[in-house]
């Protein structure tokens, strides 16, 4: 390991590449763990043990185990596909010449002709794989350690976000990409520029609440629904003002979303980067008798009151959580069979789904007007257009 790795860690590359001057400032802030980071550490440790020692992932949180199993299956499949001579490393510490520091890559595969860097993300915020700076820094470190290759690839595995490109996403890195990236790193290494932008929030910069550059940028962009500072850094007077402004900003945001949905639905227009989808499916019990039966069955199986709450308040999601815990010792996926037996689809009914505006990267199918109706039997789109084009104004009014 080289010295001062905490100044420019690969995990914060997006922040310090966008704002080089943040490096010295953030050295004053402690890097305190959060609940999300702790869960991520657990998932990474399980994955590393599974690859290094062949240990089957085992943890009370079934969601963590299922995510790690998804990653493990992909990694081992890819490793076999590369064939003989492939080196597979988990939690590989790499010296990065471009920064003079080090980083720890989740997974690296090295073949005689390629280097493949894989990163596991346990979080729920979508990760962009295209020219991802964290993975590119790991790639630079891998090239320094193992030598240059003909082909380079970076991948991210993110089991907890349904991305339009899938939970496992890839980007092929060219020599030109690496040259450009190294120039960006070289500039950031010599610059003291403090720059504010969306990276302040997406990189979770802890200094943004007291940063005058961020404050000025946010105030300038209030009309786009950014707010001027972080609550922890506000005075009592500023907090009172911000509460009033938040009501206006919430209304402004709702208006923007409503207008985008109106244009997409009623004018068939395109709002770049957004689409309308059905809200996530919700389910409820068919009747009170079914709810009572499910409640009693789970109580007999050992479900706790904390999991179920009073029977009149139990939800399908709560039932699933209890079933996962009870059936976990029987192996991965056993809870699905248990759920079928205790509360199968015939005992549930869908709740009406509303429409919502989402980012285009959301994996759900776009909703368009009329998509809820099946096509006419034996009719082609041309048939429908021909038929409707012959309607008179009187016919159209009577149909409406």
Buried (B, 14 or more C-beta within 10 A) or exposed (E): EEEEBEBBBBEBBBBBBBBBBBBEBBEEEEEEEEEEEEBBEBBBBBBBBBBEEEEEBEBEBBBBBBBBBBBBEBBEEBBEEBEEEBBBBBBBEBBBBBBBBBBBBBBBBBBEEBBBBBBBBBBEEBBEBEBBBBBBBBBBBBBBBBEEBEEBBBBBBBBBBBBBEEBBBBBEBEEEBBEEBBEBBEEBBEBEEBBBBEBBEEBEBBBBBEBEBBBEBBEEBBEEEBBBBBEEEBEEEEEEEBEEEEEEBEEBEEEBEEEBBEEBBEEEEEBEEBBBBBBEEEBEBEEEEBBBBBBEBBBEBEBEEEBBEEBEEBBBEBBBBBBBBBBBEEEEEBBEEBBEEBBEEEBBEEEEEEEBBBEEBBBBEBBEEEEEEEEEEEEEEEEEEEEEEEEEEEEEEEEE
